Amino acid sequence: MTIESMEAGPEAALMEALAERAQQIETCLESLLPLEAGLEARLIDAMRYATLGGGKRLRGFLVMEWLRCSRWRPPVPRASPPRWKCCTPIR
């Protein structure tokens, strides 16, 4: 969120925050659902269609903001890195 959007008003700040989080969520989902070939390709295509379509980021935004407000930190990874490693930790 930039100072300019905050000075422009709460609506502009919210829209910018939504756009930032939507991009983070989209990037994370893209890495978790790579394009596949073979037997599972049709299933992965359906999963990508269901999750990567536009306008489905409000729930993700609310969860990420709740985590930020509660100062949540991801757990320390063990031997193998978790699948959510691609997601940017909330500062």
C-alpha positions as CSV (number, residue, x, y, z in Angstrom):
1,M,0.0,0.0,0.0
2,T,1.4,3.4,-0.9
3,I,1.1,6.7,0.9
4,E,-0.6,8.2,-2.2
5,S,-3.4,5.6,-2.0
6,M,-3.9,6.2,1.7
7,E,-4.1,10.0,1.0
8,A,-6.5,9.4,-1.8
9,G,-9.0,7.9,0.7
10,P,-9.9,4.5,2.2
11,E,-11.4,3.2,-1.0
12,A,-8.2,3.7,-3.0
13,A,-6.2,2.1,-0.2
14,L,-8.5,-0.9,-0.1
15,M,-8.4,-1.3,-3.9
16,E,-4.6,-1.2,-3.9
17,A,-4.4,-3.7,-1.0
18,L,-6.8,-6.0,-2.8
19,A,-4.8,-5.8,-6.0
20,E,-1.5,-6.5,-4.2
21,R,-2.9,-9.5,-2.4
22,A,-4.6,-10.8,-5.5
23,Q,-1.3,-10.8,-7.3
24,Q,0.5,-12.6,-4.4
25,I,-2.3,-15.3,-4.3
26,E,-2.3,-15.7,-8.1
27,T,1.5,-16.2,-8.1
28,C,1.3,-18.8,-5.3
29,L,-1.6,-20.7,-6.9
30,E,0.2,-20.7,-10.3
31,S,3.2,-22.4,-8.7
32,L,1.1,-24.9,-6.9
33,L,-0.9,-25.8,-10.0
34,P,1.6,-26.1,-12.8
35,L,0.6,-27.1,-16.3
36,E,0.6,-30.9,-16.6
37,A,0.8,-33.4,-19.3
38,G,-0.3,-37.0,-19.0
39,L,-3.1,-38.7,-17.1
40,E,-3.6,-36.0,-14.6
41,A,-3.6,-33.1,-17.1
42,R,-7.4,-33.0,-17.3
43,L,-7.8,-32.9,-13.5
44,I,-5.1,-30.2,-13.2
45,D,-6.8,-28.2,-15.9
46,A,-10.1,-28.3,-14.0
47,M,-8.4,-27.3,-10.8
48,R,-6.7,-24.4,-12.5
49,Y,-9.9,-23.3,-14.1
50,A,-11.7,-23.3,-10.7
51,T,-9.0,-21.5,-8.8
52,L,-7.3,-19.2,-11.2
53,G,-10.4,-17.5,-12.6
54,G,-10.7,-13.8,-11.8
55,G,-12.7,-12.4,-9.0
56,K,-12.0,-15.2,-6.5
57,R,-9.5,-13.4,-4.2
58,L,-11.6,-11.7,-1.5
59,R,-11.5,-14.8,0.8
60,G,-7.7,-15.0,0.3
61,F,-7.4,-11.3,1.0
62,L,-9.4,-11.5,4.2
63,V,-7.4,-14.5,5.5
64,M,-4.1,-12.8,4.7
65,E,-5.2,-9.6,6.4
66,W,-6.3,-11.5,9.4
67,L,-3.0,-13.3,9.6
68,R,-1.2,-9.9,9.3
69,C,-3.2,-8.4,12.0
70,S,-2.6,-11.3,14.3
71,R,1.1,-11.2,13.6
72,W,1.2,-14.8,12.4
73,R,4.5,-16.2,11.3
74,P,4.9,-19.4,9.3
75,P,6.5,-22.3,11.2
76,V,10.1,-23.1,10.8
77,P,10.4,-25.7,8.0
78,R,11.6,-29.1,8.9
79,A,13.6,-31.5,6.7
80,S,11.6,-30.9,3.5
81,P,10.2,-27.5,2.6
82,P,6.4,-27.3,2.7
83,R,4.4,-26.7,-0.4
84,W,3.3,-23.2,0.8
85,K,7.0,-22.0,0.7
86,C,6.1,-20.1,-2.5
87,C,3.8,-17.8,-0.7
88,T,5.3,-14.6,0.6
89,P,5.3,-14.4,4.4
90,I,3.3,-11.6,5.8
91,R,5.4,-8.9,7.5
